[in-house]
Structures are given as structure tokens and as C-alpha cells.
Amino acid sequence: MAIQTIQEHRVPLRKKLAYSTNQLSINLVWQAFNTVAVYYYVTVQNVSGTAISVGMIVYGIVNAFLNLWAGYVSDRTRGRLGRRIPYVLFGTIPLSAAFYFLFRPPHIGPGLLLLYFLALTFAFDLCFTVVALNVGALYPEMYRTQRDRSYVSAWQQFFGIIGLIAGVALSKSLGQSLGWGTMALLFAVVSVIFLFVSLYGSFEDQSLQENSLPFVRAFSETLKNRLFQMYVVGNFLIQLVTTMFTTLSSFYTKYVVPMSSLQSTLFLGFIFIVAIPMSFVWARIAIRYSAARATLVATVLYGLMVLVFLILHTPLLVIVTGAFGGIPIAGFLVLLNILLADVIDQDERQTGRRREGMYLGVNGFIVRIGISVQYAIMAIFFAVSGFNPDRAVQQMGAINGFRILMGAVPAAIVVLAFLAFAFYRRRVAEVAAVLKAQ
């Protein structure tokens, strides 16, 4: 009955657009954090890169469990405002405040600054997890048809890419030109505005509040879903590569292929400028050929893009390669949402419950482990490569290490992601055959 109610709920375009603006806020602060937080504390505040990397390994593990907690609590929430909306409404201000104070550290020594960084990072990511998970949980519940999901996802990425452009391409240059605290304040205010705008376009089915599972069973049922297993492996690997790419790009454009602030902005900006129109192209491809098949194509293109960073030597080639990368990145931004929504639909057919929160929580749990993996890789690199933040020109061991981290390692990971998505597509076909037989 709940399914029918939502499917017949014709959502006006203005509300679809309003809901989609949440991605501008989410991507703005998250990508800015990924792109410049470590860079700021290592190169500006002179905190040990190895020490931060080790701390981030522990942080990634703790945060992974926070995702599980947030998803489970969200599914079991009861209230007049719904299961998801209250967390967005009351979590927005703390999220933005934590982001701001992360870039306004007190004048203390490097050891205390490390503790400050880890504490503020934990606070920021706790708030981010709660808000982003519940924002994401609304999407598969509100939109049930493939057409609606494809086009709403495309609009989400339209606004999300604006946030990405600012978060990735502008955070470093604005921090250097206006001051890091001013950049953080500007981003925090924008984030608050658009998260509140998104609530205008958000709605929930109140009847779904009565259907929830105990934690152990909810966690077990989620992990046993074979379609979800394939999805989460592929998503984990793609997110790992993307996080490595955004974190390392600041180092790559400073030490490997030195670029001015304008060139660095063009490099990262063109990725997402290309991705904006490509989001709607991928939405059409998903409707016509299926999201699973389109994801395989995006994965191949992504692997080719990252591999090229092994051999780039001029700023122009870096910028051109980044622009090409906007094509597969747009694909993942649109398609991964659809794939997970399809997993949740399959689970509802099996359990009779809508469990968006737990699926996003488990997905976040596994994906966030990637943060620990990323920083473990970086900790090893900082320890053995001879990287010295006090040197404007690094020795060849460090330069070649950055090339490998931006090119060879991501390319190998993308190959594994392709295999996972191939198995996902096969499983989708098997499920469709079973349903047809029934």
C-alpha cells in the first residue's frame, strides 16, 4: 500500500529541484574537507603528515561504525516529522559549525594541533554522517520509478557538481587568497542555506515508521543480500579511488606537475564543468540501457583517466585529462544512487520493509573503511618516499610516489570495481528472470 501511495504522488518540478539542492551543500563541505583539510594542516600548520595519516586510519574505523549507528537509528525513528527529515533539520547547523572551526584552529603547538584536527574531524564527520545519510535515505523512498530516479538523480548531481566545483576547485585557491577561516565561513553559510531549501521538497510516508527490524537482524539481512554485496564492493572501490584522487590532487599539482592557483582551479573545475551536462546524458543512458550496463562503461572510462596521471608532464595535459575525467565521474554520481535504490527495492520485496537507513548505513560503514585504507597507503608513502613539506621541490622518490598514487594504484583498484559491477549486472538479470517466472 505504501508503495502505491508514493508512486501515485506526483511531485511538482519545483519540489524535485528544491530537494535536489541538498547535494550542493553535502558536496561543498565534504569535498572541501577531502581536498584541503589534510593539505592545510600539513603544509600551513606544519603538522606531521605521517601522524595525521595514522590518526585518520583510526578515525576512519570509528566513523565506519557511526554510519551503522546512524542508519539503524534513522530506520527506527518515530515522530511527527518523519524518520529522516528531523536529522536534516537539526543536524545542519552543527555540521556547518564543525566545518568552520576545523579551519579556525587556535594558536597551539603541532602536537595539540593534531589532537584538535582529529577532534574537529570527528565532530564534523559525525554531523555529516547523520545529515548526509538521511538526505540520501529520502531519495529511494520518495521516487520509485526508474524514470523519476534517473532524472532526480541527474538534478541532484547538477547541484552537487556545483558544490563539487566549489569544494574541490575553489577551496584551495579561496583559502590561499581570502584566508582559510573566511573560506570555511563562506562554505558553511552556503551549506546551511541549501540544506534548508532542500527540506521544502522533502516528504515521507508516515506508514513506513511502523516497519523496522532489530539491529542484528537488520545488519544480517543487509549483508546477506547478494545484489548489495556486489554493489557495495564496487562502490567501495570507486569511492576509494575518488577520495585518493581529490586528496592527492593538491600535492600532485604542487610537486609533480607544478601549477598556478588558476591552473589548479581550471584542472579541477573542468572535471565538473564537463560533468554537469554529462549527468543528464547518463540519466538518458540509464533509462534506455539500464543503470547497471551504464556503470560498466563509466568504470572503463574512469580507469583510463586515472592511468594517464602516470605520464603527465605539463599543466595543459593535466587540465585536459581532468576534463575527460568529468565524463565517468558524472556517470558514477548519477548511476550509483540508482543502483542502491534498486537494491533497496529488491530487499523490500523480500522483507516487506523499506530500510533505506540501514542500507545507507552499512554502505557508509564499508565505504568509510576506505578512508582508513587510503590513509594507510598515504602513511606508508610519507614514511618511505622521502617527502619533506619544507622543500618546494621534492626528490624523485616522492615525485614518482605521487605519480603511482594518482595513476597505477587507482587503475588497479578500478579493474576490481569493474568486476564487482559486472557481477552486479549478472545478479540483476538473475533476479529479473526469477520475477518473470513468478
HELIX and SHEET records of a PDB file:
HELIX    1   1 ALA A    2  GLN A    7  1                                   6    
HELIX    2   2 LEU A   13  SER A   20  1                                   8    
HELIX    3   3 ASN A   22  ALA A   32  1                                  11    
HELIX    4   4 PHE A   33  ALA A   37  3                                   5    
HELIX    5   5 VAL A   38  TYR A   39  1                                   2    
HELIX    6   6 TYR A   40  VAL A   44  3                                   5    
HELIX    7   7 GLY A   49  ARG A   76  1                                  28    
HELIX    8   8 ILE A   85  LEU A  102  1                                  18    
HELIX    9   9 PRO A  110  MET A  142  1                                  33    
HELIX   10  10 GLN A  146  LEU A  164  1                                  19    
HELIX   11  11 ILE A  165  LEU A  170  3                                   6    
HELIX   12  12 SER A  171  LEU A  178  1                                   8    
HELIX   13  13 TRP A  180  TYR A  200  1                                  21    
HELIX   14  14 GLN A  206  GLU A  210  5                                   5    
HELIX   15  15 PHE A  215  LYS A  224  1                                  10    
HELIX   16  16 ARG A  226  PHE A  251  1                                  26    
HELIX   17  17 TYR A  252  VAL A  256  3                                   5    
HELIX   18  18 SER A  261  TYR A  289  1                                  29    
HELIX   19  19 ALA A  291  LEU A  307  1                                  17    
HELIX   20  20 VAL A  308  LEU A  310  5                                   3    
HELIX   21  21 PRO A  315  THR A  351  1                                  37    
HELIX   22  22 GLU A  356  VAL A  384  1                                  29    
HELIX   23  23 MET A  396  MET A  406  1                                  11    
HELIX   24  24 ALA A  408  ALA A  437  1                                  30    
END                                                                             
